[in-house]
Amino acid sequence: MAVFLLIILTAAVSNLAVIIKGLGADGFRRTFAVIAIVIATLLFAVKIVITLKEFQKEETKKKKKPEEKRILLPAVFLNILSTCLLAAYVAVIISGVYAMRDGDRTAMLANSLKGAENFRAVDLSVYGIAEEVPMHEKILCLPALYAMISDATGLGIDVLVFKVIPILYLILSACAFGSLAKVLFPENERELAGTYPYRFRRSLFFVIVMFLIPVADSEGINGFCLISQGWSGASVSVWILMPYMIYSLVRVLKGSKKHIATLLMTIAAETFVVWTAFGVGSTAFAAVGISTAYLMIKRRGGTHGIQEGADS
């Protein structure tokens, strides 16, 4: 997930740079490559420093006893069910039967940005759209990112946007909710040894989410159409950024400083994938609301149960 967030933010910065400078597709690719190389170099350097510090430590941390692997049949059944549901959704996306292309300009913008000499002057007249693309739509980075991926892979925009990208986002959404399940249902040492009820709860939560995907899609609510409009920024915000933001926030509230970066990256990424109010999206409001509620409950001494659960 961190890699996905870095790609989105790199595309966002590159897109803003070429718009400000009046550059086109070539400028976007060069800027993206330079930023990606810089980020990769910095991450590699940080990794080396962390590795050296750990190597120089005199005291070795006590290793946890490996958890005895036991088969929990209800959890296994739920995992198989969720896998089958995911496979079914992938098949539906590939078929394109429920794809809602009308009114969505993502593919149009991506097609127009392929080979464009200036991102400022995005022309959609070939699609019968006479009005100029507003700036708050131009700064959204997904069309430019899709155009670059199309050029790099040779895939047509229609195949990439309406089939490949939704499948990728479906998988990323599953990963985001899987991470969220771990913090919502942590391992509890007080539970009966050998029963591992937290595994069942996580599996049940994940299956419920999988069933909600088509239910929410059938209502046609903007952002909840992961199957029929999974390529859109609104779907990315609802199904990927929001659950991963909650996961990162819970980890931060429990004292994990390393998740502060992913929390901020998730909130920042939403600004460049979907229209927001003054650059602040739903993830930021949700983060403030959850944090406020948590601190109020903690002040009253009501988070004892939350603190007891250890992250796995």
GIWODA-V771134 format. One record per backbone hydrogen bond with DSSP energy under -1.0 kcal/mol. CO is the residue of the C=O (numbers start at 1). NH is the residue of the N-H. If there is no record, write none. Layout:
BEGIN
co=<CO:CO>
nh=<NH:NH>
END
This chain:
BEGIN
co=<1:2:3:4:5:6:7:8:9:10:11:12:13:14:15:16:17:18:23:24:25:26:27:28:29:30:31:32:33:34:35:36:37:38:39:40:41:42:43:44:45:46:47:48:49:50:51:52:72:73:74:75:76:77:78:79:80:81:82:83:84:85:86:87:88:89:90:91:92:99:101:105:106:107:108:109:113:116:120:124:124:125:134:134:135:141:142:143:144:145:146:147:148:149:150:156:157:158:159:159:160:163:164:165:166:167:168:169:170:171:172:173:174:175:176:177:178:179:180:181:187:188:192:196:197:198:199:200:201:202:203:204:205:206:207:208:209:211:212:213:214:217:221:224:225:228:229:232:233:234:235:236:236:237:240:241:242:243:244:245:246:247:248:249:250:251:252:257:259:260:261:262:263:264:265:266:269:270:270:272:277:280:281:282:283:284:285:286:287:288:289:290:291:292:293:294:295:296:297:298:303:304:310>
nh=<5:6:7:8:9:10:11:12:13:14:15:16:17:18:19:20:21:23:119:28:29:30:31:32:33:34:35:36:37:38:39:40:41:42:43:44:45:46:47:48:49:50:51:52:53:54:55:56:76:77:78:79:80:81:82:83:84:85:86:87:88:89:90:91:92:93:94:95:96:101:104:109:110:111:112:113:116:25:122:127:129:128:137:138:139:145:146:147:148:149:150:151:152:153:154:160:161:162:163:164:165:167:168:169:170:171:172:173:174:175:176:177:178:179:180:181:182:183:184:185:310:191:195:199:201:202:203:204:205:206:207:208:209:210:211:212:213:215:216:217:218:220:224:226:229:100:232:236:237:238:239:240:241:242:244:245:246:247:248:249:250:251:252:253:254:256:255:260:263:264:265:266:267:268:269:270:272:273:274:141:280:277:285:286:287:288:289:290:291:292:293:294:295:296:297:298:299:300:302:301:307:308:187>
END
